[in-house]
Amino acid sequence: MAEIHLIGRAASPGLAIGPVTMLTAAVARRTASDDPAQEAAALRAAIEGARAEIAEQIKTNQGEVADILEFQVAMLEDDALADPAYGVISEGIAADHAWRLALDVEIAGYRAAEDEYFRARAADIVDIRDRVLAHLSGVDTVARIAGGSIVAADDITPSAFLAADWSRGGAIALAAGSPSSHVAMLARARGAPMVVGLGPLSWNGQPPALALVDGDAGTVIFDPEPETRRLFEHRMVNAAQAAVDAGRLESARTADGQRIAVLLNIAAPEDLAGLDPAICDGIGLVRTEFLFEASQGLPDEDAQYAVYRRILDWAEGRPVTIRTLDAGGDKPIAGLTIDNERNPFLGLRGIRLSLARPEVFRGQLRALCRAAVHGALKVMLPMIAVPSELDRASALLDAEFTSLRAEGIACARPPLGIMVEIPAAALLAEAFGAAFYSIGSNDLTQYTMAAARDIGAVADLNDTGNPAVLALISQTVDAGRKRGVEVSLCGDAAADTRLTTTLIATGLTTLSVAPIAVARLKAAIAKVRS
């Protein structure tokens, strides 16, 4: 059969080759009672069983996985999700059929949404539907994926993804899907190439046996010709060797010898498990939101201190930059952020929320001061727009440091820097008395271009390589040079090797990426010539 070339959207970078697995979920059968009350009780028990199952998974996961599972718990705890099912059960419909009918309507609504963020959540609702059906029937319906295979499907649920062993290779090729879906986030974290939006995967007769996935370019080739496969495998060997060579370097250097510091972005201490600190020059971003998203409520000072110290101990003296709580926007936290805020991305988020909730902010600052005696800790503030925000946060930090010393508690006053992710901060960076600047390319690009990555109609505008965004980055670098302070970039653009030469050309000498991207970035840096 002739090879089939399909073009979609890149959702997770990398190259993969493997046998094709057409993803299908098992359909469980269930014998229903004739009593609506029993059926309603069975559905309630199944929903609670699914919720409890997810809650148990949350206990053993951190970071993005925990975020995704928390989202599913919140959906299951919302009575509005199940109300339509209970309504038709009262009319004599079996619990499993009623639940499927209700959730299929919900799924269709998400898939038809204009906002890609909501379309991207459709797979989570499918996951929730199938989890509850599994509890109703007593049969596990999660589709199983063989390690090393190329998953071809319309879409894939987080449960199906998490059940697979991606350490053995493999990739994902979806007819639909979204680069901003929860599975896409997981794929990037696990290093699994992923392409979405390929269109209908229809075959004339026998499904394809083999596929080549290019997660960089967003292309998939099914049943490749021998020469096509040979050239692709050659690319894979070269890419793998470049990554190995880069990983062996003590430090990243351009082709003409310029030193570039490569730091890590992490969402939780678990991201560091099994990693040798020698692969990097330190940690450029610790997202502290994971501490505040657990179901047990807001963390106290001691709990935060223990986690921060654990990260500093891992770094073995290398600098560690911890970002204070960046809640709000697309990261709501129950009991802390504003419910139903009209425009959360332009509302009370980041430093604005912290200053509005000083009782929470003070606890985090105290924990950070206590942790600072155990390593080279730096603290940065998110979503800074005007110098007065930095000044107010600095005053609070000074007050908590002074209080700790008065109490006889070991502490140190860490350097305080800012995230540059609002154009106002980039334009007037010199006006901020920050100890350092860290450019958050995701929000800086979004706010500069007035375009979000997860809204398909404007996603093309969300380009860090746009001259306007690059001008703001260059301006920030110049401000840092004039003030004699470090400037780094910790947004997703740092891991986009298509931008490496361009970013270094702005004067950046420090880039921070997820651990999975370190080798690729070092290999890209080695090819750059000034």
HUUR-V331236 format. One record per residue. N is the residue number from 1. PHI is phi in radians with two decimals (none if undefined). OMEGA is omega in degrees with one decimal (* if undefined). Layout:
N & PHI & OMEGA
N & PHI & OMEGA
//
This chain:
1 & none & -176.2
2 & -1.20 & 179.8
3 & -1.14 & -177.0
4 & -2.05 & 177.8
5 & -1.74 & 176.4
6 & -2.19 & 179.6
7 & -2.03 & 178.6
8 & -2.28 & 179.9
9 & -2.11 & 178.6
10 & -1.17 & 179.2
11 & -2.04 & 176.7
12 & -2.65 & -172.3
13 & -1.31 & 176.5
14 & 2.12 & 179.9
15 & -2.06 & 179.1
16 & -2.64 & 174.5
17 & -2.35 & 179.8
18 & 3.12 & 177.2
19 & -1.19 & -177.2
20 & -1.48 & 171.7
21 & -1.97 & 175.5
22 & -1.41 & -171.7
23 & -1.40 & 175.4
24 & -2.35 & 179.9
25 & -1.68 & 177.3
26 & -1.20 & 177.6
27 & -1.80 & -177.7
28 & -1.55 & 177.5
29 & -1.79 & -178.2
30 & -2.49 & 176.2
31 & -1.63 & -176.6
32 & -1.59 & 172.9
33 & -1.54 & 177.4
34 & -1.69 & -175.2
35 & -1.83 & 179.3
36 & -0.96 & -179.5
37 & -1.14 & 177.9
38 & -1.16 & 179.3
39 & -1.16 & 177.9
40 & -1.12 & 178.5
41 & -1.13 & 178.8
42 & -1.10 & 179.3
43 & -1.18 & 178.2
44 & -1.02 & 179.9
45 & -1.14 & -179.7
46 & -1.19 & 178.1
47 & -1.11 & 179.2
48 & -1.15 & 177.3
49 & -1.10 & 178.3
50 & -1.14 & 179.4
51 & -1.09 & 180.0
52 & -1.12 & 178.6
53 & -1.08 & 179.8
54 & -1.17 & 179.3
55 & -1.04 & 176.8
56 & -1.15 & 178.1
57 & -1.13 & -179.3
58 & -1.06 & -177.7
59 & -1.09 & -176.8
60 & -1.88 & -179.8
61 & -2.31 & 177.3
62 & -2.36 & 172.8
63 & 1.07 & -173.0
64 & -1.12 & 179.0
65 & -1.07 & 179.2
66 & -1.10 & 178.2
67 & -1.02 & -178.4
68 & -1.13 & -179.4
69 & -1.18 & 175.7
70 & -1.08 & 177.5
71 & -1.05 & -178.7
72 & -1.19 & 176.5
73 & -1.06 & -179.9
74 & -1.05 & 178.3
75 & -1.12 & -179.1
76 & -1.18 & 179.8
77 & -1.43 & 178.8
78 & -1.48 & -177.1
79 & -1.00 & -176.6
80 & -1.09 & -178.5
81 & -1.17 & -175.1
82 & -1.65 & -176.1
83 & -0.93 & 179.1
84 & -1.07 & 179.3
85 & -1.16 & 178.3
86 & -1.10 & 179.0
87 & -1.08 & -178.6
88 & -1.37 & 174.5
89 & -1.09 & 179.6
90 & -1.12 & 178.7
91 & -1.65 & 175.2
92 & 1.78 & 179.5
93 & -1.47 & 179.1
94 & -1.11 & -174.4
95 & -1.02 & -177.2
96 & -1.17 & 179.6
97 & -1.18 & -179.3
98 & -1.12 & 179.4
99 & -1.10 & 179.5
100 & -1.11 & 178.8
101 & -1.02 & -177.0
102 & -1.15 & -177.5
103 & -1.26 & 177.8
104 & -1.13 & 175.4
105 & -1.15 & 178.9
106 & -1.09 & -179.5
107 & -1.10 & 179.5
108 & -1.07 & 178.9
109 & -1.13 & 177.7
110 & -1.12 & -178.0
111 & -1.16 & -178.3
112 & -1.60 & -177.1
113 & -1.10 & 177.0
114 & -1.24 & -178.5
115 & -1.40 & -177.7
116 & -1.13 & 177.1
117 & -1.01 & -179.6
118 & -1.27 & 176.7
119 & -1.07 & -178.9
120 & -1.18 & 179.4
121 & -1.48 & -178.6
122 & -1.03 & -179.3
123 & -1.10 & 177.7
124 & -1.20 & 179.4
125 & -1.21 & 173.7
126 & -1.05 & 179.4
127 & -1.05 & 179.1
128 & -1.07 & 178.3
129 & -0.98 & -174.5
130 & -1.26 & 176.6
131 & -1.07 & -178.6
132 & -1.18 & 177.3
133 & -1.07 & 178.4
134 & -1.11 & 178.5
135 & -1.24 & 176.8
136 & -1.15 & -174.8
137 & -1.63 & -175.8
138 & 1.37 & -178.4
139 & -2.12 & 177.2
140 & -1.26 & -177.5
141 & -1.83 & 179.8
142 & -1.18 & 179.3
143 & -1.15 & -178.5
144 & -1.73 & -176.9
145 & -2.05 & 177.9
146 & -1.25 & 179.5
147 & -1.03 & 178.0
148 & 1.47 & -176.8
149 & -1.65 & 174.9
150 & -1.67 & -177.4
151 & -1.44 & 176.8
152 & -1.96 & -176.9
153 & -2.86 & 172.3
154 & -1.18 & 178.2
155 & -2.74 & -179.1
156 & -2.46 & -178.7
157 & -1.53 & 175.4
158 & -1.00 & -179.6
159 & -1.08 & 179.8
160 & -1.11 & 179.1
161 & -1.12 & -175.5
162 & -1.20 & 179.5
163 & -1.38 & -176.6
164 & -1.62 & 176.4
165 & -1.69 & -176.3
166 & -1.42 & 176.6
167 & -1.19 & 179.9
168 & -1.62 & -179.4
169 & 1.67 & -178.5
170 & 1.83 & -178.3
171 & -2.83 & -177.3
172 & -2.25 & 177.4
173 & -2.27 & -172.4
174 & -2.02 & 174.7
175 & -1.16 & 179.4
176 & -1.98 & 178.0
177 & 1.33 & -177.4
178 & -2.65 & 175.7
179 & -1.11 & -179.0
180 & -1.80 & 178.5
181 & -1.24 & 177.4
182 & -1.09 & 179.4
183 & -1.15 & 177.3
184 & -1.08 & 176.8
185 & -1.07 & 179.6
186 & -1.15 & -179.6
187 & -1.08 & 178.3
188 & -1.13 & 179.7
189 & -1.20 & -177.5
190 & -1.60 & -178.9
191 & 1.33 & 178.8
192 & -1.67 & 177.7
193 & -1.00 & -177.8
194 & -2.61 & 176.2
195 & -2.20 & -179.4
196 & -2.13 & 175.0
197 & 1.17 & -178.5
198 & -1.36 & -175.3
199 & 1.54 & -175.2
200 & -0.93 & 176.2
201 & -1.67 & -177.5
202 & -1.95 & -176.8
203 & -2.09 & 174.3
204 & -1.47 & -179.5
205 & 1.63 & -173.0
206 & -1.23 & 175.0
207 & -1.09 & -178.9
208 & -1.15 & -178.9
209 & -1.68 & -173.7
210 & -2.42 & 178.0
211 & -2.51 & 173.2
212 & -1.98 & -178.1
213 & -2.05 & 175.6
214 & -1.93 & -178.8
215 & -1.30 & 175.5
216 & -1.42 & -176.6
217 & -1.60 & -178.5
218 & 1.38 & -179.3
219 & -2.20 & 177.2
220 & -2.39 & 175.7
221 & -2.10 & 177.3
222 & -1.67 & -179.3
223 & 0.83 & -176.5
224 & -1.17 & 172.0
225 & -1.17 & -178.5
226 & -0.92 & -178.3
227 & -1.21 & 177.3
228 & -1.06 & 179.7
229 & -1.13 & -178.9
230 & -1.06 & -179.3
231 & -1.14 & 179.9
232 & -1.17 & 179.0
233 & -1.11 & 176.1
234 & -1.10 & 176.9
235 & -1.06 & -179.2
236 & -1.10 & 179.3
237 & -1.09 & 179.9
238 & -1.11 & 180.0
239 & -1.14 & -179.6
240 & -1.15 & -179.7
241 & -1.16 & 178.4
242 & -1.10 & 179.0
243 & -1.17 & 178.9
244 & -1.12 & -179.5
245 & -1.06 & -179.3
246 & -1.15 & -179.1
247 & -1.15 & -179.5
248 & -1.42 & -176.8
249 & -1.17 & 174.5
250 & -1.22 & 178.1
251 & -2.63 & 179.3
252 & -1.54 & 177.3
253 & -2.39 & 176.0
254 & -1.27 & -178.5
255 & -1.05 & 179.2
256 & -1.82 & 168.0
257 & 1.62 & -179.8
258 & -1.26 & -179.7
259 & -1.40 & 176.4
260 & -2.12 & 178.6
261 & -1.38 & 178.0
262 & -2.01 & -177.7
263 & -1.95 & -179.6
264 & -1.88 & 166.1
265 & -1.81 & 176.6
266 & -2.34 & 179.1
267 & -1.83 & -178.7
268 & -2.91 & 179.5
269 & -1.00 & -179.2
270 & -1.06 & 177.9
271 & -1.12 & -177.4
272 & -1.64 & -175.9
273 & -1.01 & 177.1
274 & 1.38 & -178.6
275 & -1.62 & 174.4
276 & -1.52 & -179.8
277 & -0.97 & -177.2
278 & -1.18 & 179.6
279 & -1.26 & -173.1
280 & -2.41 & 178.2
281 & -1.76 & -179.2
282 & 2.43 & 179.4
283 & -2.03 & -176.0
284 & -1.62 & -179.4
285 & -2.76 & 167.6
286 & -1.93 & 177.8
287 & -1.43 & -176.0
288 & -1.62 & -178.2
289 & -1.05 & -177.0
290 & -1.02 & -179.6
291 & -1.20 & -173.4
292 & -1.75 & -174.4
293 & -1.81 & -179.6
294 & -1.19 & -174.1
295 & -1.18 & -177.3
296 & -1.41 & 176.1
297 & 1.82 & -175.7
298 & -1.19 & -176.9
299 & -1.33 & 176.3
300 & -1.53 & -176.0
301 & -1.05 & -177.3
302 & -1.12 & 179.7
303 & -1.12 & 178.5
304 & -1.17 & -179.7
305 & -0.98 & -178.1
306 & -1.08 & -179.4
307 & -1.23 & -179.6
308 & -1.08 & 179.4
309 & -1.13 & 179.5
310 & -1.03 & 179.9
311 & -1.21 & 178.8
312 & -1.11 & 177.8
313 & -1.08 & 178.9
314 & -1.08 & -174.0
315 & -1.20 & 176.1
316 & 0.92 & 175.8
317 & 1.59 & 176.9
318 & -1.25 & -178.4
319 & -1.14 & 178.2
320 & -2.24 & 179.9
321 & -1.81 & -179.6
322 & -1.85 & 178.6
323 & -1.53 & 175.6
324 & -1.17 & -170.9
325 & -0.86 & 179.0
326 & -1.96 & -179.8
327 & -1.57 & -178.3
328 & 1.78 & -175.9
329 & 1.14 & 177.9
330 & -1.64 & -179.5
331 & -2.20 & 178.3
332 & -1.22 & 177.2
333 & -2.27 & -176.9
334 & -0.99 & 178.4
335 & 1.46 & -177.4
336 & -2.25 & -179.1
337 & -1.41 & -177.6
338 & -1.47 & 178.6
339 & -1.25 & 174.5
340 & 0.96 & 175.8
341 & -1.12 & -171.1
342 & -1.06 & 178.6
343 & -2.43 & -171.4
344 & -1.06 & 179.8
345 & -1.26 & 177.5
346 & -2.00 & -175.0
347 & -1.95 & -174.4
348 & -1.53 & -179.5
349 & -2.34 & 177.4
350 & 1.08 & -177.0
351 & -1.09 & -179.8
352 & -1.09 & 179.0
353 & -1.18 & -179.8
354 & -1.06 & 179.1
355 & -1.22 & 177.9
356 & -1.38 & 178.3
357 & -2.13 & -173.6
358 & -1.07 & 180.0
359 & -1.15 & 176.3
360 & -1.36 & -177.6
361 & -1.10 & -178.7
362 & -1.08 & 178.5
363 & -1.09 & 178.6
364 & -1.20 & 179.5
365 & -1.11 & 177.2
366 & -1.08 & 179.6
367 & -1.08 & 179.9
368 & -1.18 & 177.6
369 & -1.10 & 178.9
370 & -1.15 & -178.9
371 & -1.22 & -173.1
372 & -1.09 & 179.2
373 & -1.34 & -174.7
374 & -1.80 & 179.3
375 & 3.01 & -177.8
376 & -1.54 & -176.4
377 & -1.49 & 171.4
378 & -2.18 & -178.1
379 & -2.11 & 177.0
380 & -2.22 & -174.6
381 & -1.83 & -178.8
382 & -1.52 & 171.5
383 & 1.05 & 176.3
384 & -1.31 & -179.8
385 & -2.03 & -176.7
386 & -2.36 & -177.4
387 & -1.00 & -177.4
388 & -1.10 & 177.4
389 & -1.18 & 175.5
390 & -1.11 & -178.7
391 & -1.10 & -179.4
392 & -1.16 & 178.8
393 & -1.14 & 179.6
394 & -1.11 & 178.8
395 & -1.14 & 177.6
396 & -1.14 & 178.1
397 & -1.09 & 178.4
398 & -1.05 & -178.2
399 & -1.12 & -179.3
400 & -1.23 & 176.2
401 & -1.08 & 179.2
402 & -1.10 & 179.9
403 & -1.11 & 179.8
404 & -1.10 & 179.3
405 & -1.11 & 179.2
406 & -1.13 & 179.3
407 & -1.46 & 179.9
408 & 1.33 & -179.1
409 & -1.68 & 179.7
410 & -1.02 & -177.4
411 & -2.83 & 174.2
412 & -2.56 & -179.6
413 & -1.65 & -176.7
414 & -1.29 & 174.0
415 & -1.03 & -176.5
416 & -2.02 & 179.3
417 & -2.03 & -177.6
418 & -2.27 & 167.3
419 & -1.39 & 174.0
420 & -1.80 & -177.5
421 & -2.40 & 173.3
422 & -1.96 & -178.1
423 & -0.90 & -180.0
424 & -1.03 & 179.5
425 & -1.25 & 178.9
426 & -1.18 & -177.0
427 & -1.18 & -177.4
428 & -2.14 & -175.4
429 & -0.98 & -178.8
430 & -1.12 & -177.0
431 & -1.37 & -177.9
432 & -1.70 & 178.8
433 & -1.47 & -176.8
434 & -1.42 & 177.5
435 & -1.29 & 177.6
436 & -2.92 & 176.0
437 & -2.09 & 172.7
438 & -2.25 & -175.1
439 & -1.42 & 174.9
440 & -1.65 & -171.4
441 & -1.14 & -177.8
442 & -1.08 & -178.8
443 & -1.29 & 178.7
444 & -1.04 & 178.1
445 & -1.18 & -178.3
446 & -1.07 & -176.8
447 & -1.33 & 178.1
448 & -1.23 & -175.4
449 & -1.63 & -176.7
450 & 0.89 & -176.5
451 & -2.58 & 179.5
452 & -1.61 & 178.4
453 & -1.19 & -173.2
454 & -1.70 & 172.3
455 & -2.04 & -170.3
456 & -0.93 & -174.9
457 & -1.14 & -178.3
458 & -2.15 & -175.1
459 & -1.02 & -179.6
460 & -1.13 & 178.8
461 & -1.32 & -177.8
462 & -1.40 & -171.2
463 & -2.27 & 179.1
464 & -1.10 & 177.8
465 & -1.33 & 176.9
466 & -1.09 & -177.8
467 & -0.95 & -179.5
468 & -1.17 & 179.0
469 & -1.19 & 179.5
470 & -1.08 & 178.3
471 & -1.12 & 178.9
472 & -1.21 & 176.5
473 & -1.12 & 179.3
474 & -1.04 & -179.1
475 & -1.13 & 178.0
476 & -1.17 & 177.9
477 & -1.06 & 178.9
478 & -1.08 & 179.7
479 & -1.12 & 178.5
480 & -1.13 & 179.6
481 & -1.12 & -179.0
482 & -1.17 & -178.7
483 & -1.56 & 179.9
484 & 1.27 & 178.9
485 & -2.14 & -176.9
486 & -1.24 & 172.8
487 & -2.21 & 176.7
488 & -2.19 & 174.5
489 & -2.25 & -175.3
490 & -2.12 & 178.3
491 & -1.41 & -176.9
492 & -1.05 & -178.3
493 & -1.05 & -179.4
494 & -1.12 & -179.1
495 & -1.59 & 179.1
496 & -1.49 & -173.4
497 & -1.15 & 174.1
498 & -1.21 & -177.0
499 & -1.83 & -172.5
500 & -1.00 & -179.8
501 & -1.05 & -178.2
502 & -1.13 & -178.6
503 & -1.17 & 178.8
504 & -1.13 & 178.7
505 & -1.14 & 177.2
506 & -1.29 & -177.5
507 & 1.87 & 178.6
508 & -1.15 & 176.7
509 & -2.20 & 178.6
510 & -2.41 & -179.5
511 & -2.21 & -176.8
512 & -2.17 & -173.4
513 & -2.43 & 174.4
514 & -1.12 & -178.3
515 & -0.91 & -177.1
516 & -1.12 & -175.1
517 & -1.69 & -174.0
518 & -1.05 & -176.8
519 & -1.11 & 178.7
520 & -1.07 & -179.5
521 & -1.16 & 179.0
522 & -1.07 & 178.3
523 & -1.12 & 179.2
524 & -1.19 & 178.9
525 & -1.06 & -177.9
526 & -1.09 & -179.5
527 & -1.64 & -175.2
528 & -1.39 & 173.1
529 & -2.10 & -179.0
530 & -1.17 & *
//
